[in-house]
Amino acid sequence: VDCNWVSDMFQSLGVAPCTSIVPLADRIDELADRSDGFLSDVSTLDTGLPGAAALVAQYNHLRFERRLFANLGIDCPEGLADATAKRSSEYLAGRAMAQLGQAIFGHQPSPVRRSETGAPAWPHGLAGSISHSAERCFCLMLPDCSQLVGADTERLAGSNQLRAILRIVATPSDRTLITGVQDPAVLATLLFSAKEALFKLLFPLVQRHFGFACAELCALPTEAALHLRLTQDLHPALLAGAVFRIGYVLDDSHVTTWATARPSIGLT
Ligand SMILES: CC(C)(COP(=O)(O)OP(=O)(O)OC[C@H]1O[C@@H](n2cnc3c(N)ncnc32)[C@H](O)[C@@H]1OP(=O)(O)O)[C@@H](O)C(=O)NCCC(=O)NCCS
């Protein structure tokens, strides 16, 4: 979602745009400036989801200061008042992306509070999901509160994490697929991230914790997506065998995954 074309159009017509139309690039620069070096490489991610805003950034917990909450116009929840710089940083970075997403949709910034379950409580008209890992944050939002959204980002696993993922996250069938590929650490990270995204996607329906054994890979991923199948019933509308498409991108350091669904209609 890029609003640069709007300002280009005003320019080509020789008409001054109203003040609320700010090109996305300017919003991103302004956000990075206000963060005093805490946020960098703020950009959009192409998820291929119609109408979605997907925002990623690097954050640096060594540049975190509590005054940045006020600088960026973000409420610091009570529970975070004494949190470590690492925890405060990831929360702040995720909320900064959510605020940018609201601006992209032309919404006035409203707080995205943390609900009792830990899930973000989206302002009216919005659905979304937030993730952070190893100084990378990701927020996926849709201007449609009837959608379910799940998003995740994870740093690529090293050999120790690969062993842990195989033991804790993978089902026996996942393990067979992972250990058969040339780069098992990448597929293992992808599986881990995809299961976390699926958890966030389905949590509003399931309303309880459900573990990694509840879903497994249908097959090896294609270039842009993988499919997870539920191994057990999670809810009257989420029965064993239901399949979910999880989009993903890989870069040098991270795997990023996402999924959307409509509770009443099924997969999008
Ligand atoms: C809740 C959980 C998914 C968070 O994932 P994580 O990789 O540890 O951390 P991430 O940074 O990716 O995500 C954290 C964000 O998820 C969001 N979140 C937390 N609980 C959530 C929930 N119940 N539903 C939706 N989103 C939630 C929050 O926005 C949180 O960030 P914030 O506190 O700064 O707002 C994870 O800790 C967990 O419990 N996993 C086990 C359950 C699971 O994955 N099952 C697999 C099913 S197949």
The ligand as a Gaussian input file, in Angstrom:
#p B3LYP/6-31G(d) Opt

LIG

0 1
 C        2.078000     -15.998000      21.872000
 C        3.229000     -16.411000      20.956000
 C        2.645000     -16.958000      19.640000
 C        4.075000     -15.163000      20.632000
 O        5.041000     -15.450000      19.653000
 P        6.607000     -15.164000      19.872000
 O        7.333000     -15.660000      18.669000
 O        7.009000     -15.627000      21.228000
 O        6.734000     -13.592000      19.892000
 P        6.368000     -12.572000      18.729000
 O        7.225000     -11.405000      18.918000
 O        6.324000     -13.193000      17.392000
 O        4.877000     -12.195000      19.093000
 C        4.600000     -11.431000      20.223000
 C        3.378000     -10.625000      19.904000
 O        2.305000     -11.516000      19.617000
 C        1.096000     -10.876000      19.978000
 N        0.359000     -11.827000      20.799000
 C        0.626000     -12.247000      22.054000
 N       -0.289000     -13.138000      22.445000
 C       -1.152000     -13.286000      21.419000
 C       -2.327000     -14.046000      21.219000
 N       -2.801000     -14.843000      22.181000
 N       -2.968000     -13.958000      20.036000
 C       -2.523000     -13.138000      19.064000
 N       -1.407000     -12.371000      19.188000
 C       -0.747000     -12.451000      20.357000
 C        1.453000      -9.607000      20.729000
 O        1.291000      -8.516000      19.832000
 C        2.912000      -9.795000      21.060000
 O        3.690000      -8.627000      21.045000
 P        3.474000      -7.422000      22.120000
 O        3.307000      -8.068000      23.461000
 O        4.710000      -6.609000      21.987000
 O        2.214000      -6.758000      21.654000
 C        4.151000     -17.490000      21.585000
 O        4.806000     -16.965000      22.711000
 C        3.458000     -18.777000      21.989000
 O        2.824000     -18.885000      23.044000
 N        3.632000     -19.810000      21.181000
 C        3.148000     -21.152000      21.499000
 C        1.839000     -21.401000      20.867000
 C        2.030000     -21.806000      19.457000
 O        2.747000     -21.186000      18.698000
 N        1.351000     -22.877000      19.052000
 C        1.505000     -23.368000      17.720000
 C        0.178000     -23.720000      17.133000
 S        0.354000     -24.706000      15.687000

